[in-house]
Amino acid sequence: MLRLVLPKGSLEKATLELFEAADLTVVRSSSVDYRA
């Protein structure tokens, strides 16, 4: 498991799309907790 801090706001969507394009699943248990 890799723990990262992902940006909120205007960069959030682009960051999640980047991980998706790299075939990396991001798991969020809440709006402030992300796991990839």
Secondary structure by P-SEA (a helix, b strand, c coil): cbbbbbbcccaaaaaaaaaaaacbbbbbcccccccc
